Amino acid sequence: MARRFYQLPSLTCLNTFDACARHGSFTAAASELGVTLGAVSRQIKLLEVELKCLLFNRLHRGVELTSEGIDLFQVLSSSFQQIGKLCQSLKSRSQTNEVTIAATTAFASLWLMPRLSSFWQCHEHINLNHSISDNPLDPGFLGADIRIRYGDGNWRSETMYKLLEDSIYPVSSPKFSQKHALEKPEDLLTLPLLRLDNVDPGWTGWDAWLAEWGCDLTEANFRRFNNYVVSLQAAEESQGVALGWHSMVEPLIRSGRLVRMGNWEMKAPGSYFLTWDENRPLSDAAEQLRSWLVKAGRSKTAV
């Protein structure tokens, strides 16, 4: 006999038992299941033999559950109902045209939104919702159909696809850059550095970047922000030097709003990933969004 992982009796027997218990009749159960009365009787007998107990008292006008049968039916009925509800939820989820995507404020503003018009033009039937949060533990962020996350890809219970890798380098306004020439990374310590205090511990900031070049952090002059987009705006206004993530600041550099400070860049230790719950299959609409995001991540320009 094949080994059953959950040590359950035959599912056919259990399904037959459930029908008999609900109807209080082998005949009615046979009609519901579309099988003969004899087939129902055999399934129940096989189940009773395996469990080594009687599940029904056979009466002249039908059957009634024994105490063991009542115990089994209560657990089985509840379990079947939960499975049925979940299956209906999965079915409706796969048919919905609504998709929620989660991203940080910076990534949504600087990378995702400039590209989304292309998605909307090709998929007008999909209703795209957004959950924007800089807190990776935000319930809305975690509950989204697809999340865009930065890190090492080590998140439990999530399916992951690497969207893109990144590089990090100092940026400032053209005016600020002309005023402050740099010869080596240590020269940055004499300038106001626009530092992001992020709730995501996986985010790479000035501490890691300066350490890469052997700079003494105690000599740094930090000005703190809790929003990356605002820190870039401060850099545009010549208030200091921000760390530029190439995927997000490249359009600002191309337009002349920001320039690179020096030629030093650091490969981001993490990557951007598309993630979704491993136990919740993507709907057709979510799968279309995922495929489009993969294409966008491979493209060097907005799609």
Residue pairs with C-beta under 8 A, 6 or more apart in sequence:
8 14
9 47
9 50
9 51
10 43
10 46
10 47
10 50
12 43
13 43
13 44
13 46
13 47
13 50
14 47
14 76
15 33
16 29
16 33
16 40
16 43
16 44
16 47
17 43
17 44
17 47
17 55
17 69
17 72
17 73
17 76
18 73
18 76
18 77
18 80
19 28
19 29
19 32
19 33
19 40
20 26
20 29
20 40
20 44
20 56
20 63
21 65
21 69
21 73
21 76
21 77
22 29
22 77
23 29
23 32
24 62
24 63
24 64
25 62
25 63
26 37
26 40
26 41
26 44
26 62
26 63
27 37
29 40
30 36
30 37
30 39
30 40
33 40
44 55
44 56
47 55
48 54
48 55
51 68
51 72
53 66
53 68
54 66
54 68
54 69
55 65
55 66
55 68
55 69
55 72
56 63
56 64
56 65
56 66
56 69
57 63
57 64
57 65
57 66
65 73
90 280
90 281
93 280
93 281
93 283
94 281
94 283
94 284
95 283
95 284
96 283
96 285
97 125
97 126
97 127
97 285
98 126
98 127
98 129
98 285
99 126
99 127
99 128
99 129
99 145
99 146
99 283
99 285
99 286
99 289
100 128
100 129
100 130
100 131
100 143
100 144
100 145
100 146
101 112
101 128
101 129
101 130
101 131
101 144
101 145
101 146
101 147
101 148
101 289
102 130
102 131
102 132
102 133
102 140
102 141
102 142
102 144
102 146
102 147
102 148
103 112
103 130
103 132
103 147
103 148
104 132
104 133
104 134
104 148
104 150
104 200
104 228
105 132
105 133
105 134
105 227
105 228
105 229
106 134
106 227
106 228
106 229
106 245
106 248
107 148
107 150
107 248
107 272
108 130
108 132
109 229
110 229
110 232
110 247
110 248
110 249
110 251
110 252
111 247
111 248
112 148
114 251
114 302
115 296
115 302
115 303
116 128
118 292
118 296
118 302
118 303
119 128
119 289
119 292
120 128
122 292
123 285
123 288
123 289
123 292
126 285
126 288
126 289
128 289
131 138
131 140
131 141
131 143
131 144
133 140
133 141
134 198
134 199
134 200
134 226
134 227
135 141
135 199
135 200
136 142
136 149
136 199
136 200
136 202
141 147
145 276
145 282
145 283
145 286
145 289
146 274
146 275
146 276
146 282
146 286
146 289
146 290
146 293
147 158
147 274
147 275
147 276
148 163
148 272
148 273
148 274
148 275
148 293
149 155
149 272
149 273
149 275
150 200
150 202
150 203
150 268
150 270
150 271
150 272
150 273
151 202
151 270
151 271
151 273
152 202
152 269
152 270
152 271
153 160
153 162
153 270
153 271
153 273
155 275
157 277
157 278
157 279
158 275
158 276
158 277
158 278
159 275
159 276
159 277
159 278
160 273
160 274
160 275
161 273
161 274
161 275
161 290
161 294
162 271
162 272
162 273
163 271
163 272
163 273
163 274
163 293
163 294
163 297
164 247
164 271
164 272
164 297
164 298
165 267
165 268
165 271
165 272
166 245
166 246
166 247
166 267
166 268
166 271
166 272
167 245
167 246
167 265
167 266
167 267
167 268
168 204
168 209
168 243
168 244
168 245
168 246
168 265
168 266
168 267
168 268
169 243
169 244
169 246
169 260
169 261
169 262
169 264
169 265
169 266
170 188
170 241
170 242
170 243
170 244
170 260
170 261
170 262
170 264
171 232
171 235
171 241
171 242
171 243
171 244
171 249
171 252
171 253
171 258
171 259
171 260
171 261
172 180
172 235
172 238
172 240
172 241
172 242
172 258
172 259
172 261
173 235
173 236
173 237
173 238
173 257
173 258
173 259
174 256
174 258
174 259
175 238
176 235
176 238
176 240
176 241
177 259
177 261
180 187
180 191
180 261
182 188
182 261
182 262
185 210
185 213
185 214
185 215
185 262
185 264
186 213
186 215
188 210
188 215
188 220
188 241
188 261
188 262
189 210
189 215
189 216
189 219
189 220
189 221
190 221
191 221
191 240
191 241
192 221
192 222
192 223
192 239
192 240
192 241
193 206
193 220
193 221
193 222
193 223
193 240
193 241
193 242
194 222
194 223
194 225
194 231
194 234
194 235
194 239
194 240
194 241
194 242
194 243
195 205
195 206
195 222
195 223
195 224
195 225
195 231
196 203
196 205
196 224
196 225
196 226
196 227
196 228
196 231
196 243
197 224
197 225
197 226
198 205
198 226
198 228
202 270
204 266
204 268
204 269
204 270
205 243
206 220
206 222
206 243
207 217
208 266
208 269
209 243
209 266
210 217
210 220
211 217
212 266
213 264
223 234
223 239
223 240
225 231
225 234
228 248
231 242
232 242
232 244
232 249
232 252
232 258
234 240
234 242
235 241
235 242
235 258
236 252
236 257
236 258
241 261
244 253
244 258
244 260
245 268
246 265
247 272
249 258
251 302
252 258
253 259
253 260
272 297
274 290
274 293
274 294
276 282
276 286
276 290
282 290
292 303
295 303
296 302
296 303
